[in-house]
Amino acid sequence: MNQNFSSELKTQVKKSLQKSQIMNTHKSFKSFLTLILAPFIFTLSACGSDSNSTENNSNNSTKPVSRNTATIVKTRGQLVCGVSGELPGFSFVGTDGNYSGIDVDVCRAVAAAVFDDPNAVEFRNLNSKERFTALQTGEVDLLSRNTSWTLSRDTSVGLDFAPVVFYDGQGMMVNKNSGIKSLKDLQGKAICTQTGTTTEQNLADQMRKRNITYKSVVFEDVNVTFATYAEGRCEGITADRSALVSRRTTLPKPDDHIILDELLSSEPLAPAVAKGDPQWRDTVKWTVYALIKAEELGINSQNIAQFANSNDPEIKRFLGTEGNLGEGLGLSNDFAARIVKHVGNYGEIYDRNLGKQTQLNLPRNQNQLSTNGGLLYSPPFR
Ligand SMILES: N[C@@H](CCC(=O)N[C@@H](CS)C(=O)NCC(=O)O)C(=O)O
C-alpha cells in the first residue's frame, strides 16, 4: 500500500503553526514565542544544551506504581495507548482520524491479546516531553512511541521496557546542496532538534567529543522543529534515522534532503509500561515476543488457520491448542493466535508500515530475525 503522507502532514504543520499564532492558551503562547524567538534561543557551545534537564521530564524519585493495569484495562474494556501520531510508518493519524504504523500495531496487538479485538484501543498523542508523565500517572496504559530504552529511563524515570520493536540509531539530515558531508561541516551552524529526547543529549555528546561548536535550536513540537528546518533556519536536523526518513516524506521536496552516513548513537525503540506492575509488563512483553515467534514459526494472518491441526508441540503451545501458557499472563490460552489472526506477525507489520511498498522503504537490516542475520529473537513459548 503506497501512502501519501505529505498532504496530511502539511495540513497538520499548518495547524500547528496556526495554533502557535493564536496565543489563546499559555501553551500556544509559549510555542509562539519559541517559534518567533527560535533564532535567538539557541545554545552556542561545544557542550550543546544542558542535556539532562529536558530528558527526564519526571523528577529523579519516581516510585514504582502499585496498580494492576491488566484489571483496569479489562474493566474499562479498552486499552489506552500513548503514541506520537506524527511519524508516518511508526504512529500517524490521518485526516480521517485513522491511526497507522508499527507502534500503533503494537497497541492493537495488545488489545487483540486481551480482548480478541484489535480495535479496543484509544490512542493518545504524546509529544517527547509529556510521554513519561502520561505513563506514570496512568493517563495511558502503554507507551508505544519510538522510545529508546536507556538505563535511566529503566530506573529513575520508572519505566519497564518490553522487547525492542525497532533497532535504530540517531542520524543527521541536511540539505543536499549545503555541501555538508559530515558532522564536522556543521561547525558553527544551527541544528534543530526536539526537547525531551535522547537525541538532544547524544548531539551534545557527539559534538563535544569532536570539539565541534554548534547552535542548538530545540522545540517541544515536532512539526515546529521540522518546519524550522524546512525554512532553512537550521542547517541540520537530528533525530532517530527512522524518524528522519519518516518526516522527510512530509517535507516540500523530500529529495532535496540527505541523511549523513555518520551514526550518532544506538536507539533501541521499545514499548514501555510503568514500573511496578509485573503482570502488565509481562503481557506487553509476551505480546511483542508472540509477534516475533509467529514469524519464526512461519505463521501469519493469512495461513494461521492451516496450523489449527498441527501436531508440532511448539506450535500447539503457541496457538493455545495445548497447554495453558496464557493463564500465566491472565490471558486466554490462545492469546498469541488472537494477535496473529488480527494484526499479523512481526514481518507482516514491518512490511505494511515500513517495507518496500511504503514510502519509507526501510530495509530490515538489524530488524530481521536472528536466523536471517538480525537481532530479533523470541525466548521459548513453553
Ligand atoms: N528515540 C528518542 C527520540 C524520540 C522522539 O520523541 N523523537 C521525536 C523527533 S522525530 C518525535 O518522535 N517527535 C514526535 C512527537 O513529538 O510527537 C527518544 O526516545 O528520546
The ligand as an ORCA input file, in Angstrom:
! r2SCAN-3c Opt
* xyz 0 1
  N      14.042      7.739     20.412
  C      14.333      9.014     21.000
  C      13.643     10.164     20.234
  C      12.142     10.008     20.242
  C      11.357     11.254     19.823
  O      10.470     11.667     20.601
  N      11.668     11.803     18.645
  C      10.936     12.964     18.202
  C      11.641     13.569     16.991
  S      11.183     12.970     15.447
  C       9.488     12.565     17.920
  O       9.191     11.420     17.702
  N       8.583     13.503     17.958
  C       7.195     13.236     17.678
  C       6.256     13.913     18.633
  O       6.674     14.680     19.498
  O       5.062     13.605     18.543
  C      13.880      9.050     22.452
  O      13.256      8.083     22.912
  O      14.171     10.028     23.144
*
